[in-house]
């Protein structure tokens, strides 16, 4: 079982440094010794979870170099941490998912379980993508931050401190993508409002995107039978004979 403790020596080593044996007596600790011990206790313990040994050790060392106030403890899993924790509690938890998709149930569950296990500490996800869907899924699962791997280590260190202070960090690219989606959906619905009711316009937009009735019902919080009624009304207003024709005509209206 491998894990990495990157950074300064442990508190026991600091204590050993303070208690220097000399001729059977303990020498008085120097101011430098006290500073070293104080620095160790002042640092924020951050748990880093990544099954890839080399990757987690490199990231841990980089984060500590960037911000010496961070005390990064890198392990392969939360189970490994509990076996060696010794009663210690991290101030934040970093989960490295790499190229794995958060939309996969296993990864989503892992984030959710960590968020419940460390309910008083923020769980921050680090992933290889800044896709808006992945970001939202991570936050929905309980993450308090999302760091894409295309940012610098300085940004990552600041994101950890922000989450530790109670904030939620998401990349700027994700915020801009969310704004574009909201604006795009709003303009499309408004454009359909001259022909359809507000609810029909929402269903029509979903049809344009090729979504199934069950998905439309779930997203709009409707009964599937109600969705079918809206679709029939939409088809009648557009003089369309099937869903494909509906989607085509709606695209023509919005072009």
C-alpha positions in Angstrom: 0.0 0.0 0.0 1.7 3.2 -1.2 1.0 6.7 -0.2 2.9 9.9 -0.3 3.4 12.6 2.4 4.9 15.5 0.6 6.4 18.5 2.3 8.0 19.2 5.7 8.9 16.5 8.2 6.3 15.1 10.6 5.5 16.7 14.0 7.3 13.9 15.7 10.5 14.7 13.8 10.0 18.4 14.8 9.7 17.4 18.4 12.8 15.3 18.1 14.5 18.4 16.7 13.4 20.5 19.6 14.6 17.9 22.2 18.3 17.7 21.4 20.1 15.3 23.7 23.4 16.6 25.0 25.3 14.7 27.6 22.2 13.1 29.0 20.3 16.5 29.2 17.9 18.2 26.8 19.2 21.3 25.1 17.0 24.3 25.0 15.2 24.6 21.7 16.4 27.4 19.4 14.0 30.0 17.9 14.4 28.2 14.5 13.2 24.9 16.0 10.1 26.6 17.5 9.4 28.3 14.1 9.7 24.9 12.3 7.2 23.3 14.7 4.8 26.2 14.5 4.9 26.1 10.7 4.0 22.5 10.8 0.9 23.0 12.9 -0.2 26.1 11.0 -0.4 24.3 7.6 -3.7 23.2 6.2 -3.9 19.4 5.8 -5.4 18.6 2.4 -6.1 15.0 1.4 -5.4 14.2 -2.3 -6.9 11.0 -3.7 -5.6 9.6 -6.9 -4.8 5.9 -7.7 -1.9 6.9 -10.0 1.1 7.1 -7.7 3.4 9.3 -9.8 0.7 11.7 -10.8 -0.5 12.3 -7.2 3.0 12.8 -5.9 3.9 15.3 -8.6 0.7 17.3 -8.0 1.1 17.2 -4.2 4.6 18.6 -4.5 3.6 21.2 -7.0 0.7 22.5 -4.8 2.9 22.6 -1.7 5.6 24.5 -3.6 3.1 27.0 -4.9 1.5 27.5 -1.5 3.6 26.4 1.6 0.5 26.8 3.8 -0.9 23.6 2.2 0.1 20.3 3.7 -0.8 17.8 1.0 -1.2 14.1 1.9 -1.6 11.9 -1.2 -3.2 8.5 -1.1 -4.7 6.1 -3.6 -8.2 5.9 -2.0 -10.2 7.1 1.0 -9.9 3.6 2.5 -6.1 3.9 2.4 -6.4 7.2 4.2 -8.5 5.9 7.0 -6.0 3.1 7.7 -3.2 5.6 8.3 -5.1 8.8 9.3 -4.5 8.3 13.0 -7.3 10.6 14.0 -6.3 13.4 11.7 -9.0 15.3 9.8 -8.2 17.1 6.5 -9.4 20.6 5.8 -10.2 19.7 2.2 -10.3 16.7 -0.1 -9.1 16.6 -3.6 -10.4 13.9 -5.9 -8.5 13.4 -9.1 -10.8 11.8 -11.8 -8.4 12.5 -14.7 -10.1 11.6 -18.0 -12.9 9.6 -16.4 -16.4 11.0 -17.1 -18.3 12.3 -14.1 -21.5 11.4 -15.9 -20.6 7.7 -15.4 -22.5 6.4 -12.4 -19.4 5.0 -10.7 -17.5 8.3 -10.7 -20.6 10.3 -9.7 -21.2 7.9 -6.7 -17.6 8.2 -5.7 -18.0 12.0 -5.4 -21.3 11.7 -3.6 -19.8 9.2 -1.1 -16.8 11.4 -0.4 -19.1 14.4 0.1 -21.1 12.5 2.7 -18.0 11.0 4.4 -16.2 14.3 4.7 -19.4 16.4 5.2 -17.6 19.1 7.1 -14.8 19.4 4.6 -15.1 20.5 0.9 -14.6 17.9 -1.8 -12.9 19.4 -4.9 -12.8 17.5 -8.2 -9.9 17.8 -10.6 -10.6 16.6 -14.1 -9.2 16.7 -17.6 -12.2 18.6 -19.1 -14.0 21.8 -18.5 -17.2 20.6 -20.1 -20.2 22.3 -18.6 -22.2 19.0 -18.2 -19.3 17.4 -16.2 -19.0 20.5 -14.0 -22.7 20.6 -13.2 -22.7 16.8 -12.5 -19.8 17.1 -10.1 -21.5 20.0 -8.2 -24.8 18.1 -8.1 -23.0 15.1 -6.6 -21.8 17.3 -3.7 -18.5 18.7 -4.9 -17.6 22.2 -3.7 -15.2 23.0 -6.5 -14.2 21.8 -9.9 -10.7 22.4 -11.2 -9.9 21.5 -14.9 -6.4 20.3 -15.5 -5.8 23.0 -18.1 -5.3 25.6 -15.4 -2.1 26.4 -13.7 -1.0 25.1 -10.3 -1.4 28.6 -8.9 -5.1 28.7 -9.8 -5.6 25.2 -8.4 -4.0 26.3 -5.0 -6.3 29.3 -4.8 -9.3 27.2 -5.7 -8.5 24.9 -2.7 -8.3 27.9 -0.3 -11.5 29.3 -1.7 -13.4 26.1 -1.1 -11.8 25.8 2.3 -13.2 29.3 3.1 -16.7 28.2 2.1 -16.8 29.3 -1.5 -17.4 27.2 -4.7 -14.8 27.3 -7.5 -15.7 26.6 -11.1 -13.6 27.6 -14.1 -14.5 30.7 -16.0 -15.0 28.7 -19.2 -17.8 26.8 -17.4 -19.5 30.0 -16.3 -19.4 31.5 -19.8 -20.8 28.2 -21.3 -23.6 28.3 -18.8 -24.4 31.9 -19.7 -24.5 31.0 -23.4 -26.8 28.0 -22.8 -29.2 30.2 -20.8 -29.2 32.9 -23.4 -29.6 30.5 -26.3 -32.5 28.6 -24.7 -34.2 31.9 -23.8 -34.0 33.3 -27.3 -35.2 30.1 -28.9 -38.3 29.9 -26.6 -39.1 33.5 -27.1 -38.9 33.0 -30.9 -41.4 30.2 -30.7 -43.7 32.1 -28.4 -45.6 33.7 -31.3 -47.0 30.3 -32.4 -47.0 28.2 -29.3 -47.9 28.5 -25.6 -45.0 28.8 -23.2 -45.1 25.1 -22.4 -45.5 24.1 -26.0 -42.5 26.2 -26.9 -40.4 24.3 -24.3 -41.5 21.0 -25.6 -40.9 22.1 -29.2 -37.4 23.1 -28.4 -36.8 19.7 -26.8 -38.1 18.1 -29.9 -35.7 20.1 -32.0 -32.9 18.7 -29.9 -34.1 15.2 -30.6 -35.1 14.3 -27.0 -37.4 11.4 -26.2 -40.7 11.9 -24.5 -39.5 10.4 -21.2 -36.6 12.8 -21.1 -38.8 15.8 -21.9 -41.3 14.8 -19.2 -38.4 14.5 -16.7 -36.8 17.8 -17.5 -40.0 19.8 -17.6 -41.6 17.9 -14.7 -44.6 16.8 -16.7 -46.4 13.5 -17.1 -45.4 11.7 -20.2 -49.1 11.7 -21.3 -49.1 15.5 -21.0 -46.0 15.7 -23.2 -47.8 13.6 -25.9 -50.7 16.1 -25.8 -48.3 19.0 -26.3 -46.6 17.2 -29.2 -49.9 16.6 -30.9 -50.8 20.3 -30.6 -47.4 21.3 -31.9 -47.7 18.9 -34.9 -51.2 20.3 -35.7 -50.0 23.9 -35.5 -47.0 23.2 -37.8 -49.0 20.9 -40.1 -46.4 18.2 -39.5 -46.9 14.5 -39.7 -44.1 13.2 -37.4 -41.4 14.3 -34.9 -38.7 14.6 -37.5 -40.8 17.0 -39.5 -41.5 19.0 -36.4 -37.8 19.3 -35.6 -37.0 20.4 -39.2 -39.7 23.1 -39.3 -38.6 24.5 -35.9 -35.0 24.7 -37.1 -36.3 26.6 -40.2 -38.3 29.0 -38.0 -35.2 29.7 -35.9 -32.7 30.1 -38.7 
